């Protein structure tokens, strides 16, 4: 039996908001097909949205879901593995990437 969930419902006291990232999803699928960017493996959200991929890239999107930066290369991914963890500092000036083979 399936339940319907109202995505626009307001829950009092909640600090988390459910948001569909259709624009980012479409761009990740496109990048995976066109330039072999890999599949998403990690995500972090702050003033920007960063998505790590299985081929070692970090894709940075603004709040309008427009791609702003593509960091790394497939050579980086071959050497260090997939992005397994991401973190953005408080003022969004640094993005920390952890890789599957242990490098940061």
Secondary structure as the mmCIF struct_conf table of DSSP 4:
data_model
#
loop_
_struct_conf.conf_type_id
_struct_conf.id
_struct_conf.beg_label_comp_id
_struct_conf.beg_label_asym_id
_struct_conf.beg_label_seq_id
_struct_conf.end_label_comp_id
_struct_conf.end_label_asym_id
_struct_conf.end_label_seq_id
HELX_LH_PP_P HELX_LH_PP_P1 UNK A 2 UNK A 4
TURN_TY1_P TURN_TY1_P1 UNK A 7 UNK A 8
TURN_TY1_P TURN_TY1_P2 UNK A 12 UNK A 13
HELX_RH_AL_P HELX_RH_AL_P1 UNK A 22 UNK A 34
BEND BEND1 UNK A 35 UNK A 35
STRN STRN1 UNK A 40 UNK A 45
BEND BEND2 UNK A 46 UNK A 48
STRN STRN2 UNK A 49 UNK A 53
TURN_TY1_P TURN_TY1_P3 UNK A 54 UNK A 55
BEND BEND3 UNK A 56 UNK A 56
STRN STRN3 UNK A 58 UNK A 61
TURN_TY1_P TURN_TY1_P4 UNK A 63 UNK A 64
BEND BEND4 UNK A 65 UNK A 65
STRN STRN4 UNK A 67 UNK A 71
BEND BEND5 UNK A 72 UNK A 72
HELX_RH_AL_P HELX_RH_AL_P2 UNK A 74 UNK A 80
BEND BEND6 UNK A 82 UNK A 82
STRN STRN5 UNK A 83 UNK A 88
TURN_TY1_P TURN_TY1_P5 UNK A 90 UNK A 91
BEND BEND7 UNK A 92 UNK A 92
STRN STRN6 UNK A 95 UNK A 99
TURN_TY1_P TURN_TY1_P6 UNK A 100 UNK A 101
BEND BEND8 UNK A 102 UNK A 102
#
